[in-house]
Amino acid sequence: MRVLAALIFTAGMLWSSVASAQDKYYQLLPLPAISPTAGTTHYSAIVLSFADSKVYWCTVMLNSSKKEFSLSCPQYTAFVGALLSGPNVAPAVLAPGPNPAIATTPGLAIWQIDQTSGEVQFCAIGSPPLGSKSSCLETKL
């Protein structure tokens, strides 16, 4: 009887860990930030949606001369195919680095994603940029 109870408990624990791994529908892959012109910084990230095999291209534009601080995550329609999914899939990204001829060192930032809901957050490190009330921007896929 104890063996049966232990087996049921172990099976329940394994099932809950598999279920929680399958609840993660999104993966965020940050790319190198670039500053193509003085006062302008572009931060980018690729978001993979495993639920529907879609790819999103998230971009934060920080332009001090125009006082712009914005986040958008449109679907990347140039992607055709299906993403692998499952608890053992580990996405990686191969991205070109910034062009040293035009890029300056951008500020540090943090990207985050709620892997279940698809909410994307970008936070600039330091004081809020351009007089914003917050250092963070959010959007939902």
N, C-alpha and C positions, 0 to 999 in steps of 0.2 A: 504494500500500500504506500509506503514512503517512497519507493522507487517511482511509482506511478505519479505521485504528487510532485516529485522532483522533475520528472519528464514534462508534465503539464506546465509547471512553472518555467522551465527552461524554454519550452516551445513558445510560451507567451512572451518571454523576454526577447527571443529572436524575432518573433513576428512584430513586436512593437518597434524594434530597431529597424527592420526592413520598411515598415510603414512610415517611420519618421524620415528615412532616407528618400522615399518616394514622394514625400510632401515637398521636397525642395525642387521647385519648378524652374528657377532662374539661377544663372551664374553670371557674375560681373567680372570682366577682364579689363583692367585699366591699361591705357596706352600712355606713352611718354607725352608730357605736356610740351607745348611749343609756344614761343613768343615770336611770331613772324614779323611784327613791327613793334616799335617802342610804344609802351602803354597797352599792348594787346596780348592776351594770353588765351590759348585754346587748350582746354582739358578734354580728353575723349576717353570713352570706354565702350567696349562691346558687351552687350547683354545677350545671353543665350536663353531662349525660352524652350525648355525641354517639353513642356506640355503640348505645344503646337509646332515645334521645329522652326520657330521664327528667330531672326536675328535683328537686334536693335542697335543703332549707333547713337550713343548718348554724347552730347557735346555741351560743354560749358564755355560760354564766351564772356571774357572779362575784358572790357575796353574802358580804360580810365578816361580817355578823351571824350567819349560819347556817354560816359557814365552808365554803361550797360553791364549787367550781371545776370545772365540768363542760362537756363538749362532746358534742353529738349532731347527727346529720345524717339525719333521716328523709326519706323521699321526700315531695315536695310534691305531694299527690294532686289538688290543685285545678287543676294544669296539665293541659290536654288539647290535644293536637296533636303535631306533629313539629318537631324543631329542624332548622334548616339545618345542613349540615356541609360540610367541605371546607377546603382550605388558605387560601382567600380569605375565609372567614367570620370576622368580627370582632364578637363579642358585646359589648354594652354593657348597662348597667342603669340604669333610671330609678327611683329610690327616693325616697320622701319623707324629708325631713331630720328631725332630732329636734325634738320640740316644745319650744321655748324655755321654756315655762311649767313643764315638769317635768324637763327634762334638765340635767344638769351636765356638765362636761367630763370624759369618761372618759379613762383612760390609753391610751397608744399600744400598738398590737399589730400583729403580722404574721400574715397568713394565707398558707398555701402549699398547693399540691396537686401530687401526682405525676400528671401528665397521662396516664400510661399505666396505672398501677395503681389510681388513685382514692383513694390515701391522702391524708387531709386533716390538716393540722397548724395549730394556733393557738398563737402564742407571745405572752405579755404581755411588754412591754418593761420592764426593771427587775428588781428582785428577785422571786423566785417568790412568787406571791400566796398569802395565807392559810396560810403555813407549808408550802406544797407543797415537794416535793423538786426540782421542775422548774418552769420558767416556761412549759412547752409541754404541750399535750394533742394526742393523735393519735387518729384513727379511720379506718376503711376503709369505703368505700361498698359 
